Amino acid sequence: MNKLFNFFPESASTVAGPLDSLIWFLIGLTIFFTLGIGLTCIYFAVRYRRRHVDEQPVQIEGNLKLEMLWTIIPLIIALGTFYWGTRMFLGMITRPPDAVPIYVVGKQWMWKIQHPDGRREINQFHIPIGTKFQLIMTSEDVIHSFYIPAFRVKMDVVPGRYSTIWFEATKEGVYHLFCTQYCGTSHSAMVGKVIVMSPAAYEEWLAGQSVGRKETMVEAGTRLFTERACVTCHDGRTGAQGPLMRGVFGKPVELSNGQVVVADESYVRESILKPQAKLVKGFQPVMPTFAGQLNEEQILQLIAYIRSIQSAEGTTGGQTK
């Protein structure tokens, strides 16, 4: 169908097919009701037209069964379509447990992409086929929007917060990457490409990139955690001024006001830049802000480190700020 009409871009991810099916259903539904209502109006206009000047039309009384029919059937269709779309949306934004995190920073006018092993790319993204990836994205300046048409994934990238989306490529090839939010005079130049490779070709590419490779995201985060003296307050010892970091990522955290939040990427970022915004229960507001001292890439490295450390028992080893 896609090749026949060239209606959609090439389908190259696990979500593309189901999403296209939903769109085709909505298009078909729209055509059906548009033609049905339009042709019915034309038929009534002809069939019940006034034939004489003094003609008096026959009064038609209401039909309860008919009215219930044309109310209930559209209601079922609308609720079914809503359920279908909601399930698909939740599936697109819910990260699979085996998804590999990839860190993306939008900046006028480029996409900076960093792999967990430390490899960096600008305006291009090499990935192997058949592997799930979660993109953790933010912006250094204005609103951008990360869009890969062939994967049917699109997410706004907003300064000061994290956006996440995941995908799994199903077809080898080179695919377009666009920014779809106007972000300045060179917005049209903020384009890139996603290179989907076979596992063997990807391993070969990795081997070619190994020379001069920088430290991994976790290694960089570990170094920053030590250099910025975070360890002095978050080492878990008795009387420490800050909560223990080990094992906290993704777990619920109780705040001093009784609220419970999840220690995700956005929460950790806010705790680094605005440490008094959500104060952990049992700790004093003594942590200084690192706003202006760390860039977005460094914050992502710290998040990667905190995300990687787990307690020996596999449970929460403390709470974070």
Secondary structure, DSSP 4 states (H G I P E B T S, - for coil): -HHHH--SPPP-BTTHHHHHHHHHHHHHHHHHHHHHHHHHHHHHHHHT---STT--PPP----HHHHHHHHHHHHHHHHHHHHHHHHHHHHHHSPPTTPEEEEEEEETTEEEEE-TTS-EEESEEEEETT-EEEEEEEESSS-EEEEEGGGTEEEEE-BTS-EEEEEEB-S-EEEEEEE-S--STTGGG-EEEEEEE-HHHHHHHHHHH-TT----HHHHHHHHHHHTTGGGTSS--TT-SS---TT-TTSEEEBTTS-EEE--HHHHHHHHH-TTSSPBTT--S-PPP-TTTS-HHHHHHHHHHHHH---TTSS------
